[in-house]
Amino acid sequence: MSVDILPCTPCQGNGLCVYYLCFYLLFMGIFGFFSSLCDRYSQHEHALTELEIRRLVSEVRVETLKDKEEYAVEEAILARRHGDGKISLRQICEVLRSLQNKRVISIYDRKKLMKVFEEHFRKFKN
């Protein structure tokens, strides 16, 4: 018994299968979502001193953020700054996402820290 393989009805054999296209768009949509979580933040850099960074991170009083994790966040942000001491919200987001992915901080810690830095960076807009 032989089975004839017919092209799927939507593409009619022209090589562009609707099912494939839907799968591709779904996959790229999910991939794009994860890759662009920090894209919503500004790339405009502002000077942020070491003292300011330590003060802002220590302001976050979340039970889950221990002293060791606080130190790791401060050091990672300090390391990401350029030689002129400037950093953007997007760069801070990327640092925090990296720490979250490494399981140094939780998603809740990252969100809380981002809110603190967003509040601080709002001062520069005025």
N, CA, C and O atoms as a printed pandas DataFrame, in Angstrom:
     atom_number atom_name residue_name chain_id  residue_number  x_coord  y_coord  z_coord
0              1         N          MET        A               1    0.846   -1.161    0.000
1              2        CA          MET        A               1    0.000    0.000    0.000
2              3         C          MET        A               1    0.898    1.232    0.000
3              4         O          MET        A               1    1.770    1.356    0.860
4              5         N          SER        A               2    0.703    2.123   -0.931
5              6        CA          SER        A               2    1.490    3.350   -1.000
6              7         C          SER        A               2    0.609    4.538   -0.621
7              8         O          SER        A               2   -0.597    4.567   -0.867
8              9         N          VAL        A               3    1.262    5.491   -0.024
9             10        CA          VAL        A               3    0.547    6.696    0.384
10            11         C          VAL        A               3    1.131    7.859   -0.391
11            12         O          VAL        A               3    2.339    8.094   -0.357
12            13         N          ASP        A               4    0.294    8.570   -1.075
13            14        CA          ASP        A               4    0.748    9.759   -1.792
14            15         C          ASP        A               4    0.818   10.909   -0.799
15            16         O          ASP        A               4   -0.131   11.173   -0.061
16            17         N          ILE        A               5    1.961   11.587   -0.794
17            18        CA          ILE        A               5    2.106   12.749    0.090
18            19         C          ILE        A               5    1.706   13.972   -0.703
19            20         O          ILE        A               5    2.335   14.335   -1.698
20            21         N          LEU        A               6    0.664   14.583   -0.243
21            22        CA          LEU        A               6    0.149   15.783   -0.900
22            23         C          LEU        A               6    0.605   17.017   -0.129
23            24         O          LEU        A               6    0.768   16.952    1.090
24            25         N          PRO        A               7    0.808   18.116   -0.799
25            26        CA          PRO        A               7    1.152   19.338   -0.067
26            27         C          PRO        A               7   -0.010   19.736    0.833
27            28         O          PRO        A               7   -1.171   19.461    0.533
28            29         N          CYS        A               8    0.326   20.388    1.941
29            30        CA          CYS        A               8   -0.751   20.800    2.844
30            31         C          CYS        A               8   -1.639   21.809    2.119
31            32         O          CYS        A               8   -1.185   22.549    1.247
32            33         N          THR        A               9   -2.884   21.820    2.493
33            34        CA          THR        A               9   -3.864   22.659    1.802
34            35         C          THR        A               9   -3.517   24.150    1.841
35            36         O          THR        A               9   -3.636   24.819    0.814
36            37         N          PRO        A              10   -3.093   24.697    2.990
37            38        CA          PRO        A              10   -2.832   26.146    3.007
38            39         C          PRO        A              10   -1.715   26.586    2.069
39            40         O          PRO        A              10   -1.824   27.639    1.440
40            41         N          CYS        A              11   -0.629   25.792    1.960
41            42        CA          CYS        A              11    0.486   26.273    1.141
42            43         C          CYS        A              11    0.406   25.813   -0.307
43            44         O          CYS        A              11    1.080   26.386   -1.164
44            45         N          GLN        A              12   -0.379   24.818   -0.600
45            46        CA          GLN        A              12   -0.562   24.317   -1.963
46            47         C          GLN        A              12    0.768   24.014   -2.652
47            48         O          GLN        A              12    0.895   24.150   -3.869
48            49         N          GLY        A              13    1.755   23.603   -1.857
49            50        CA          GLY        A              13    3.016   23.193   -2.450
50            51         C          GLY        A              13    3.947   24.328   -2.828
51            52         O          GLY        A              13    4.978   24.072   -3.450
52            53         N          ASN        A              14    3.635   25.573   -2.483
53            54        CA          ASN        A              14    4.515   26.678   -2.862
54            55         C          ASN        A              14    5.659   26.888   -1.878
55            56         O          ASN        A              14    6.460   27.808   -2.046
56            57         N          GLY        A              15    5.743   26.039   -0.849
57            58        CA          GLY        A              15    6.867   26.105    0.074
58            59         C          GLY        A              15    6.645   26.987    1.280
59            60         O          GLY        A              15    7.459   26.964    2.203
60            61         N          LEU        A              16    5.600   27.746    1.312
61            62        CA          LEU        A              16    5.352   28.610    2.454
62            63         C          LEU        A              16    4.157   28.062    3.218
63            64         O          LEU        A              16    3.010   28.399    2.925
64            65         N          CYS        A              17    4.433   27.239    4.171
65            66        CA          CYS        A              17    3.374   26.590    4.928
66            67         C          CYS        A              17    2.911   27.509    6.046
67            68         O          CYS        A              17    3.729   28.040    6.797
68            69         N          VAL        A              18    1.634   27.693    6.155
69            70        CA          VAL        A              18    1.059   28.554    7.185
70            71         C          VAL        A              18    1.388   28.016    8.569
71            72         O          VAL        A              18    1.634   28.787    9.496
72            73         N          TYR        A              19    1.393   26.705    8.710
73            74        CA          TYR        A              19    1.702   26.119   10.007
74            75         C          TYR        A              19    3.147   26.428   10.411
75            76         O          TYR        A              19    3.420   26.760   11.565
76            77         N          TYR        A              20    4.047   26.316    9.467
77            78        CA          TYR        A              20    5.442   26.652    9.718
78            79         C          TYR        A              20    5.579   28.127   10.067
79            80         O          TYR        A              20    6.290   28.490   11.004
80            81         N          LEU        A              21    4.899   28.968    9.312
81            82        CA          LEU        A              21    4.953   30.401    9.551
82            83         C          LEU        A              21    4.428   30.740   10.943
83            84         O          LEU        A              21    5.029   31.555   11.644
84            85         N          CYS        A              22    3.328   30.136   11.350
85            86        CA          CYS        A              22    2.766   30.381   12.685
86            87         C          CYS        A              22    3.736   29.932   13.767
87            88         O          CYS        A              22    3.937   30.636   14.757
88            89         N          PHE        A              23    4.339   28.756   13.581
89            90        CA          PHE        A              23    5.315   28.269   14.548
90            91         C          PHE        A              23    6.499   29.229   14.637
91            92         O          PHE        A              23    6.952   29.556   15.734
92            93         N          TYR        A              24    6.995   29.674   13.501
93            94        CA          TYR        A              24    8.135   30.590   13.469
94            95         C          TYR        A              24    7.812   31.897   14.192
95            96         O          TYR        A              24    8.605   32.379   15.001
96            97         N          LEU        A              25    6.646   32.462   13.898
97            98        CA          LEU        A              25    6.262   33.719   14.534
98            99         C          LEU        A              25    6.080   33.561   16.040
99           100         O          LEU        A              25    6.464   34.438   16.814
100          101         N          LEU        A              26    5.496   32.447   16.448
101          102        CA          LEU        A              26    5.328   32.187   17.869
102          103         C          LEU        A              26    6.681   32.061   18.548
103          104         O          LEU        A              26    6.916   32.668   19.593
104          105         N          PHE        A              27    7.577   31.269   17.953
105          106        CA          PHE        A              27    8.906   31.085   18.517
106          107         C          PHE        A              27    9.666   32.406   18.579
107          108         O          PHE        A              27   10.255   32.730   19.610
108          109         N          MET        A              28    9.660   33.161   17.502
109          110        CA          MET        A              28   10.386   34.437   17.461
110          111         C          MET        A              28    9.755   35.446   18.405
111          112         O          MET        A              28   10.451   36.280   18.985
112          113         N          GLY        A              29    8.452   35.376   18.560
113          114        CA          GLY        A              29    7.785   36.271   19.508
114          115         C          GLY        A              29    8.223   36.001   20.924
115          116         O          GLY        A              29    8.473   36.933   21.688
116          117         N          ILE        A              30    8.319   34.729   21.288
117          118        CA          ILE        A              30    8.770   34.368   22.632
118          119         C          ILE        A              30   10.241   34.738   22.797
119          120         O          ILE        A              30   10.627   35.304   23.819
120          121         N          PHE        A              31   11.057   34.423   21.802
121          122        CA          PHE        A              31   12.479   34.748   21.865
122          123         C          PHE        A              31   12.675   36.257   21.946
123          124         O          PHE        A              31   13.486   36.745   22.734
124          125         N          GLY        A              32   11.936   36.983   21.137
125          126        CA          GLY        A              32   12.027   38.443   21.134
126          127         C          GLY        A              32   11.606   39.042   22.455
127          128         O          GLY        A              32   12.164   40.046   22.898
128          129         N          PHE        A              33   10.617   38.422   23.087
129          130        CA          PHE        A              33   10.154   38.914   24.391
130          131         C          PHE        A              33   11.265   38.832   25.418
131          132         O          PHE        A              33   11.494   39.785   26.164
132          133         N          PHE        A              34   11.961   37.698   25.464
133          134        CA          PHE        A              34   13.013   37.527   26.455
134          135         C          PHE        A              34   14.229   38.381   26.154
135          136         O          PHE        A              34   14.909   38.830   27.077
136          137         N          SER        A              35   14.512   38.611   24.899
137          138        CA          SER        A              35   15.705   39.374   24.566
138          139         C          SER        A              35   15.486   40.872   24.718
139          140         O          SER        A              35   16.451   41.636   24.733
140          141         N          SER        A              36   14.237   41.306   24.829
141          142        CA          SER        A              36   13.990   42.746   24.848
142          143         C          SER        A              36   13.445   43.249   26.181
143          144         O          SER        A              36   12.877   44.340   26.229
144          145         N          LEU        A              37   13.599   42.492   27.257
145          146        CA          LEU        A              37   13.094   42.949   28.544
146          147         C          LEU        A              37   13.762   44.248   28.992
147          148         O          LEU        A              37   13.125   45.079   29.639
148          149         N          CYS        A              38   15.019   44.426   28.660
149          150        CA          CYS        A              38   15.736   45.636   29.062
150          151         C          CYS        A              38   15.684   46.729   27.995
151          152         O          CYS        A              38   16.106   47.859   28.240
152          153         N          ASP        A              39   15.167   46.392   26.812
153          154        CA          ASP        A              39   15.121   47.365   25.717
154          155         C          ASP        A              39   14.216   48.549   26.016
155          156         O          ASP        A              39   14.358   49.604   25.397
156          157         N          ARG        A              40   13.301   48.396   26.943
157          158        CA          ARG        A              40   12.381   49.499   27.242
158          159         C          ARG        A              40   13.041   50.607   28.062
159          160         O          ARG        A              40   12.481   51.692   28.215
160          161         N          TYR        A              41   14.228   50.325   28.586
161          162        CA          TYR        A              41   14.934   51.318   29.392
162          163         C          TYR        A              41   15.873   52.158   28.523
163          164         O          TYR        A              41   16.380   51.700   27.499
164          165         N          SER        A              42   16.083   53.373   28.955
165          166        CA          SER        A              42   16.905   54.322   28.220
166          167         C          SER        A              42   18.370   53.898   28.192
167          168         O          SER        A              42   18.885   53.297   29.135
168          169         N          GLN        A              43   19.019   54.229   27.086
169          170        CA          GLN        A              43   20.462   53.999   26.959
170          171         C          GLN        A              43   21.246   55.250   27.342
171          172         O          GLN        A              43   22.477   55.248   27.340
172          173         N          HIS        A              44   20.523   56.312   27.669
173          174        CA          HIS        A              44   21.189   57.568   28.036
174          175         C          HIS        A              44   21.894   57.390   29.380
175          176         O          HIS        A              44   21.273   57.014   30.375
176          177         N          GLU        A              45   23.175   57.662   29.394
177          178        CA          GLU        A              45   23.973   57.431   30.592
178          179         C          GLU        A              45   24.033   58.671   31.477
179          180         O          GLU        A              45   24.058   59.808   31.008
180          181         N          HIS        A              46   24.054   58.395   32.783
181          182        CA          HIS        A              46   24.195   59.445   33.783
182          183         C          HIS        A              46   25.291   59.033   34.758
183          184         O          HIS        A              46   25.527   57.849   34.998
184          185         N          ALA        A              47   25.948   60.042   35.310
185          186        CA          ALA        A              47   26.990   59.765   36.296
186          187         C          ALA        A              47   26.343   59.220   37.566
187          188         O          ALA        A              47   25.341   59.745   38.050
188          189         N          LEU        A              48   26.933   58.170   38.081
189          190        CA          LEU        A              48   26.440   57.550   39.305
190          191         C          LEU        A              48   27.665   57.164   40.125
191          192         O          LEU        A              48   28.424   56.276   39.737
192          193         N          THR        A              49   27.853   57.829   41.251
193          194        CA          THR        A              49   29.035   57.573   42.069
194          195         C          THR        A              49   28.895   56.252   42.813
195          196         O          THR        A              49   27.804   55.697   42.939
196          197         N          GLU        A              50   30.007   55.775   43.291
197          198        CA          GLU        A              50   30.005   54.532   44.071
198          199         C          GLU        A              50   29.134   54.681   45.312
199          200         O          GLU        A              50   28.391   53.769   45.673
200          201         N          LEU        A              51   29.230   55.831   45.956
201          202        CA          LEU        A              51   28.432   56.088   47.158
202          203         C          LEU        A              51   26.931   56.071   46.842
203          204         O          LEU        A              51   26.138   55.521   47.606
204          205         N          GLU        A              52   26.546   56.680   45.706
205          206        CA          GLU        A              52   25.139   56.684   45.302
206          207         C          GLU        A              52   24.635   55.269   45.030
207          208         O          GLU        A              52   23.528   54.907   45.428
208          209         N          ILE        A              53   25.451   54.484   44.354
209          210        CA          ILE        A              53   25.058   53.102   44.049
210          211         C          ILE        A              53   24.853   52.320   45.337
211          212         O          ILE        A              53   23.847   51.628   45.496
212          213         N          ARG        A              54   25.794   52.428   46.246
213          214        CA          ARG        A              54   25.678   51.695   47.518
214          215         C          ARG        A              54   24.455   52.164   48.312
215          216         O          ARG        A              54   23.766   51.350   48.927
216          217         N          ARG        A              55   24.187   53.464   48.297
217          218        CA          ARG        A              55   23.027   53.997   49.014
218          219         C          ARG        A              55   21.730   53.499   48.390
219          220         O          ARG        A              55   20.815   53.086   49.103
220          221         N          LEU        A              56   21.647   53.536   47.065
221          222        CA          LEU        A              56   20.425   53.104   46.380
222          223         C          LEU        A              56   20.155   51.612   46.595
223          224         O          LEU        A              56   19.015   51.215   46.837
224          225         N          VAL        A              57   21.194   50.796   46.508
225          226        CA          VAL        A              57   21.013   49.354   46.696
226          227         C          VAL        A              57   20.644   49.049   48.142
227          228         O          VAL        A              57   19.820   48.172   48.403
228          229         N          SER        A              58   21.244   49.762   49.075
229          230        CA          SER        A              58   20.930   49.497   50.492
230          231         C          SER        A              58   19.530   49.988   50.860
231          232         O          SER        A              58   18.971   49.557   51.868
232          233         N          GLU        A              59   18.959   50.888   50.052
233          234        CA          GLU        A              59   17.587   51.355   50.292
234          235         C          GLU        A              59   16.571   50.237   50.100
235          236         O          GLU        A              59   15.483   50.266   50.676
236          237         N          VAL        A              60   16.927   49.271   49.300
237          238        CA          VAL        A              60   16.009   48.176   48.997
238          239         C          VAL        A              60   15.997   47.241   50.199
239          240         O          VAL        A              60   16.923   46.457   50.411
240          241         N          ARG        A              61   14.948   47.343   50.963
241          242        CA          ARG        A              61   14.816   46.503   52.148
242          243         C          ARG        A              61   13.839   45.372   51.848
243          244         O          ARG        A              61   12.667   45.409   52.221
244          245         N          VAL        A              62   14.368   44.377   51.166
245          246        CA          VAL        A              62   13.596   43.185   50.848
246          247         C          VAL        A              62   14.199   42.070   51.686
247          248         O          VAL        A              62   15.419   41.912   51.726
248          249         N          GLU        A              63   13.362   41.304   52.346
249          250        CA          GLU        A              63   13.882   40.248   53.220
250          251         C          GLU        A              63   14.788   39.278   52.480
251          252         O          GLU        A              63   15.721   38.721   53.059
252          253         N          THR        A              64   14.510   39.081   51.203
253          254        CA          THR        A              64   15.273   38.094   50.451
254          255         C          THR        A              64   16.636   38.612   49.991
255          256         O          THR        A              64   17.474   37.820   49.560
256          257         N          LEU        A              65   16.876   39.912   50.071
257          258        CA          LEU        A              65   18.164   40.469   49.629
258          259         C          LEU        A              65   19.104   40.548   50.833
259          260         O          LEU        A              65   19.007   41.454   51.660
260          261         N          LYS        A              66   19.997   39.592   50.906
261          262        CA          LYS        A              66   20.946   39.509   52.016
262          263         C          LYS        A              66   22.139   40.423   51.749
263          264         O          LYS        A              66   22.314   40.929   50.641
264          265         N          ASP        A              67   22.959   40.625   52.790
265          266        CA          ASP        A              67   24.134   41.490   52.670
266          267         C          ASP        A              67   25.068   41.033   51.550
267          268         O          ASP        A              67   25.601   41.859   50.809
268          269         N          LYS        A              68   25.265   39.720   51.427
269          270        CA          LYS        A              68   26.158   39.176   50.390
270          271         C          LYS        A              68   25.614   39.491   48.993
271          272         O          LYS        A              68   26.373   39.833   48.085
272          273         N          GLU        A              69   24.299   39.373   48.832
273          274        CA          GLU        A              69   23.670   39.662   47.540
274          275         C          GLU        A              69   23.708   41.162   47.257
275          276         O          GLU        A              69   23.931   41.584   46.122
276          277         N          GLU        A              70   23.488   41.962   48.303
277          278        CA          GLU        A              70   23.568   43.424   48.171
278          279         C          GLU        A              70   24.951   43.817   47.660
279          280         O          GLU        A              70   25.078   44.639   46.752
280          281         N          TYR        A              71   25.977   43.227   48.247
281          282        CA          TYR        A              71   27.356   43.504   47.839
282          283         C          TYR        A              71   27.588   43.079   46.387
283          284         O          TYR        A              71   28.237   43.793   45.623
284          285         N          ALA        A              72   27.058   41.920   46.014
285          286        CA          ALA        A              72   27.222   41.422   44.637
286          287         C          ALA        A              72   26.573   42.374   43.636
287          288         O          ALA        A              72   27.135   42.628   42.571
288          289         N          VAL        A              73   25.394   42.904   43.971
289          290        CA          VAL        A              73   24.699   43.860   43.099
290          291         C          VAL        A              73   25.527   45.130   42.964
291          292         O          VAL        A              73   25.740   45.628   41.859
292          293         N          GLU        A              74   25.990   45.648   44.094
293          294        CA          GLU        A              74   26.784   46.880   44.065
294          295         C          GLU        A              74   28.039   46.711   43.213
295          296         O          GLU        A              74   28.349   47.565   42.382
296          297         N          GLU        A              75   28.747   45.628   43.415
297          298        CA          GLU        A              75   29.985   45.386   42.675
298          299         C          GLU        A              75   29.733   45.189   41.177
299          300         O          GLU        A              75   30.508   45.662   40.346
300          301         N          ALA        A              76   28.655   44.496   40.842
301          302        CA          ALA        A              76   28.344   44.262   39.427
302          303         C          ALA        A              76   27.996   45.569   38.722
303          304         O          ALA        A              76   28.412   45.795   37.585
304          305         N          ILE        A              77   27.246   46.416   39.385
305          306        CA          ILE        A              77   26.889   47.716   38.788
306          307         C          ILE        A              77   28.121   48.599   38.681
307          308         O          ILE        A              77   28.318   49.276   37.672
308          309         N          LEU        A              78   28.949   48.595   39.716
309          310        CA          LEU        A              78   30.186   49.387   39.671
310          311         C          LEU        A              78   31.099   48.917   38.538
311          312         O          LEU        A              78   31.724   49.732   37.860
312          313         N          ALA        A              79   31.171   47.618   38.340
313          314        CA          ALA        A              79   32.020   47.072   37.280
314          315         C          ALA        A              79   31.489   47.429   35.894
315          316         O          ALA        A              79   32.268   47.563   34.950
316          317         N          ARG        A              80   30.189   47.581   35.764
317          318        CA          ARG        A              80   29.576   47.869   34.457
318          319         C          ARG        A              80   29.725   49.333   34.044
319          320         O          ARG        A              80   29.667   49.653   32.857
320          321         N          ARG        A              81   29.918   50.227   35.028
321          322        CA          ARG        A              81   30.064   51.642   34.688
322          323         C          ARG        A              81   31.285   51.856   33.805
323          324         O          ARG        A              81   32.257   51.103   33.861
324          325         N          HIS        A              82   31.209   52.889   33.000
325          326        CA          HIS        A              82   32.351   53.247   32.157
326          327         C          HIS        A              82   33.380   53.987   33.005
327          328         O          HIS        A              82   33.121   54.311   34.164
328          329         N          GLY        A              83   34.532   54.250   32.430
329          330        CA          GLY        A              83   35.602   54.945   33.131
330          331         C          GLY        A              83   35.195   56.309   33.653
331          332         O          GLY        A              83   35.764   56.807   34.624
332          333         N          ASP        A              84   34.200   56.916   33.001
333          334        CA          ASP        A              84   33.746   58.234   33.454
334          335         C          ASP        A              84   32.674   58.134   34.543
335          336         O          ASP        A              84   32.123   59.153   34.959
336          337         N          GLY        A              85   32.376   56.925   35.004
337          338        CA          GLY        A              85   31.413   56.735   36.083
338          339         C          GLY        A              85   29.963   56.803   35.650
339          340         O          GLY        A              85   29.069   56.950   36.483
340          341         N          LYS        A              86   29.721   56.695   34.332
341          342        CA          LYS        A              86   28.349   56.796   33.831
342          343         C          LYS        A              86   27.775   55.426   33.529
343          344         O          LYS        A              86   28.488   54.491   33.166
344          345         N          ILE        A              87   26.453   55.336   33.691
345          346        CA          ILE        A              87   25.740   54.097   33.417
346          347         C          ILE        A              87   24.301   54.442   33.054
347          348         O          ILE        A              87   23.774   55.465   33.492
348          349         N          SER        A              88   23.673   53.598   32.262
349          350        CA          SER        A              88   22.282   53.824   31.862
350          351         C          SER        A              88   21.357   52.840   32.588
351          352         O          SER        A              88   21.808   51.840   33.148
352          353         N          LEU        A              89   20.077   53.142   32.565
353          354        CA          LEU        A              89   19.098   52.226   33.145
354          355         C          LEU        A              89   19.113   50.879   32.427
355          356         O          LEU        A              89   18.948   49.833   33.055
356          357         N          ARG        A              90   19.311   50.908   31.117
357          358        CA          ARG        A              90   19.357   49.651   30.368
358          359         C          ARG        A              90   20.530   48.789   30.837
359          360         O          ARG        A              90   20.392   47.575   30.988
360          361         N          GLN        A              91   21.672   49.415   31.065
361          362        CA          GLN        A              91   22.840   48.670   31.527
362          363         C          GLN        A              91   22.605   48.104   32.929
363          364         O          GLN        A              91   23.021   46.984   33.228
364          365         N          ILE        A              92   21.944   48.875   33.778
365          366        CA          ILE        A              92   21.617   48.389   35.123
366          367         C          ILE        A              92   20.674   47.200   35.017
367          368         O          ILE        A              92   20.850   46.200   35.713
368          369         N          CYS        A              93   19.675   47.304   34.148
369          370        CA          CYS        A              93   18.739   46.206   33.935
370          371         C          CYS        A              93   19.476   44.956   33.474
371          372         O          CYS        A              93   19.203   43.860   33.964
372          373         N          GLU        A              94   20.401   45.110   32.542
373          374        CA          GLU        A              94   21.161   43.966   32.033
374          375         C          GLU        A              94   22.002   43.325   33.134
375          376         O          GLU        A              94   22.106   42.100   33.208
376          377         N          VAL        A              95   22.599   44.150   33.984
377          378        CA          VAL        A              95   23.386   43.633   35.112
378          379         C          VAL        A              95   22.487   42.835   36.051
379          380         O          VAL        A              95   22.830   41.726   36.461
380          381         N          LEU        A              96   21.344   43.405   36.381
381          382        CA          LEU        A              96   20.429   42.735   37.308
382          383         C          LEU        A              96   19.858   41.454   36.705
383          384         O          LEU        A              96   19.686   40.461   37.412
384          385         N          ARG        A              97   19.563   41.469   35.398
385          386        CA          ARG        A              97   19.064   40.253   34.739
386          387         C          ARG        A              97   20.131   39.159   34.768
387          388         O          ARG        A              97   19.830   37.984   34.977
388          389         N          SER        A              98   21.366   39.564   34.556
389          390        CA          SER        A              98   22.467   38.612   34.604
390          391         C          SER        A              98   22.577   37.988   36.000
391          392         O          SER        A              98   22.750   36.776   36.129
392          393         N          LEU        A              99   22.478   38.809   37.028
393          394        CA          LEU        A              99   22.533   38.298   38.402
394          395         C          LEU        A              99   21.331   37.403   38.700
395          396         O          LEU        A              99   21.454   36.406   39.411
396          397         N          GLN        A             100   20.184   37.761   38.159
397          398        CA          GLN        A             100   18.993   36.928   38.342
398          399         C          GLN        A             100   19.175   35.583   37.644
399          400         O          GLN        A             100   18.855   34.540   38.213
400          401         N          ASN        A             101   19.686   35.604   36.416
401          402        CA          ASN        A             101   19.905   34.368   35.664
402          403         C          ASN        A             101   20.925   33.455   36.347
403          404         O          ASN        A             101   20.853   32.231   36.232
404          405         N          LYS        A             102   21.872   34.064   37.058
405          406        CA          LYS        A             102   22.877   33.292   37.803
406          407         C          LYS        A             102   22.355   32.892   39.181
407          408         O          LYS        A             102   23.058   32.252   39.963
408          409         N          ARG        A             103   21.118   33.276   39.463
409          410        CA          ARG        A             103   20.452   32.970   40.734
410          411         C          ARG        A             103   21.128   33.615   41.938
411          412         O          ARG        A             103   21.083   33.085   43.048
412          413         N          VAL        A             104   21.759   34.775   41.704
413          414        CA          VAL        A             104   22.342   35.536   42.801
414          415         C          VAL        A             104   21.234   36.330   43.493
415          416         O          VAL        A             104   21.215   36.451   44.718
416          417         N          ILE        A             105   20.310   36.870   42.688
417          418        CA          ILE        A             105   19.152   37.585   43.220
418          419         C          ILE        A             105   17.887   36.984   42.615
419          420         O          ILE        A             105   17.935   36.289   41.601
420          421         N          SER        A             106   16.768   37.263   43.251
421          422        CA          SER        A             106   15.491   36.748   42.747
422          423         C          SER        A             106   14.870   37.751   41.782
423          424         O          SER        A             106   15.337   38.883   41.660
424          425         N          ILE        A             107   13.823   37.324   41.104
425          426        CA          ILE        A             107   13.091   38.209   40.200
426          427         C          ILE        A             107   12.492   39.376   40.975
427          428         O          ILE        A             107   12.420   40.494   40.465
428          429         N          TYR        A             108   12.064   39.116   42.206
429          430        CA          TYR        A             108   11.468   40.170   43.027
430          431         C          TYR        A             108   12.512   41.205   43.428
431          432         O          TYR        A             108   12.242   42.406   43.441
432          433         N          ASP        A             109   13.711   40.720   43.754
433          434        CA          ASP        A             109   14.808   41.643   44.072
434          435         C          ASP        A             109   15.133   42.515   42.859
435          436         O          ASP        A             109   15.326   43.724   42.986
436          437         N          ARG        A             110   15.191   41.885   41.676
437          438        CA          ARG        A             110   15.504   42.637   40.452
438          439         C          ARG        A             110   14.463   43.718   40.200
439          440         O          ARG        A             110   14.808   44.860   39.896
440          441         N          LYS        A             111   13.195   43.360   40.325
441          442        CA          LYS        A             111   12.122   44.337   40.079
442          443         C          LYS        A             111   12.177   45.480   41.080
443          444         O          LYS        A             111   12.017   46.642   40.707
444          445         N          LYS        A             112   12.401   45.162   42.336
445          446        CA          LYS        A             112   12.472   46.193   43.374
446          447         C          LYS        A             112   13.676   47.116   43.139
447          448         O          LYS        A             112   13.568   48.336   43.263
448          449         N          LEU        A             113   14.805   46.525   42.804
449          450        CA          LEU        A             113   16.003   47.328   42.538
450          451         C          LEU        A             113   15.799   48.227   41.323
451          452         O          LEU        A             113   16.213   49.387   41.335
452          453         N          MET        A             114   15.169   47.708   40.282
453          454        CA          MET        A             114   14.927   48.526   39.089
454          455         C          MET        A             114   14.030   49.711   39.428
455          456         O          MET        A             114   14.242   50.808   38.911
456          457         N          LYS        A             115   13.043   49.513   40.277
457          458        CA          LYS        A             115   12.171   50.627   40.667
458          459         C          LYS        A             115   12.961   51.710   41.386
459          460         O          LYS        A             115   12.738   52.900   41.164
460          461         N          VAL        A             116   13.881   51.299   42.245
461          462        CA          VAL        A             116   14.707   52.270   42.971
462          463         C          VAL        A             116   15.563   53.069   41.990
463          464         O          VAL        A             116   15.651   54.292   42.101
464          465         N          PHE        A             117   16.192   52.387   41.032
465          466        CA          PHE        A             117   17.037   53.085   40.063
466          467         C          PHE        A             117   16.202   53.937   39.108
467          468         O          PHE        A             117   16.638   55.017   38.708
468          469         N          GLU        A             118   15.013   53.470   38.739
469          470        CA          GLU        A             118   14.128   54.285   37.891
470          471         C          GLU        A             118   13.764   55.584   38.593
471          472         O          GLU        A             118   13.780   56.652   37.981
472          473         N          GLU        A             119   13.436   55.494   39.870
473          474        CA          GLU        A             119   13.099   56.701   40.643
474          475         C          GLU        A             119   14.287   57.659   40.652
475          476         O          GLU        A             119   14.120   58.864   40.465
476          477         N          HIS        A             120   15.473   57.124   40.867
477          478        CA          HIS        A             120   16.667   57.975   40.908
478          479         C          HIS        A             120   16.935   58.632   39.558
479          480         O          HIS        A             120   17.268   59.816   39.501
480          481         N          PHE        A             121   16.793   57.883   38.486
481          482        CA          PHE        A             121   17.070   58.406   37.146
482          483         C          PHE        A             121   16.001   59.400   36.691
483          484         O          PHE        A             121   16.267   60.215   35.808
484          485         N          ARG        A             122   14.806   59.352   37.271
485          486        CA          ARG        A             122   13.763   60.339   36.930
486          487         C          ARG        A             122   14.211   61.756   37.273
487          488         O          ARG        A             122   13.795   62.716   36.625
488          489         N          LYS        A             123   15.044   61.882   38.273
489          490        CA          LYS        A             123   15.552   63.198   38.685
490          491         C          LYS        A             123   16.333   63.863   37.562
491          492         O          LYS        A             123   16.370   65.090   37.472
492          493         N          PHE        A             124   16.959   63.060   36.703
493          494        CA          PHE        A             124   17.763   63.603   35.620
494          495         C          PHE        A             124   16.910   64.141   34.484
495          496         O          PHE        A             124   17.379   64.959   33.692
496          497         N          LYS        A             125   15.660   63.690   34.393
497          498        CA          LYS        A             125   14.781   64.155   33.317
498          499         C          LYS        A             125   14.303   65.574   33.545
499          500         O          LYS        A             125   14.020   66.302   32.593
500          501         N          ASN        A             126   14.215   65.961   34.781
501          502        CA          ASN        A             126   13.699   67.308   35.099
502          503         C          ASN        A             126   14.763   68.361   34.988
503          504         O          ASN        A             126   14.492   69.539   35.222
